[in-house]
């Protein structure tokens, strides 16, 4: 005689469902960390681009004004999306959503608003069409480790709490 199946015995056990949830949780945790690092690397590249654009504008100003240099952003031909005044207004300071950029004349520094790292871009050597390679400056050991992770692990030197690292080729 055939027994009618009342719907029992089909499906997954609680242990199987729990195993799936644990595996998905582990994969999500790994993925979230990797995603966060990828976003921060992208922001570092943004910092380099912003600092390079500003430093090139400073260099153009210098060439167009017979060697006179400026740190005044109002004298430069620059504009960025989300460009704002710094919290302490200054002619040599520009702020974006993620960075505070300081124009020093011989260099431009884009510092992450969290303070973890800086992208430093240097002025062109007058008459030589060359410039020192950009550097990554990391704050404390965590910032240094970030610089190394984005390819700036060659020849790090320490100056106070900052580790200034050259690009690794």
Buried (B, 14 or more C-beta within 10 A) or exposed (E): EEEEEEEEEEEEEEEEEEEEEEEEEEEEEEEEEEEEEEEBBEBBEBBBBBBBBBBBBBBBBBEEEEEEBBBEBEBBEBEBEEBEEBEEEBEBBBBBEBBBBBBBEEBBBBBBEEEBBBBBBBBBEEEEEEBBEBBBBBBEEEBBBBBBBBBBBEEBEEEEEBBBBBBEE
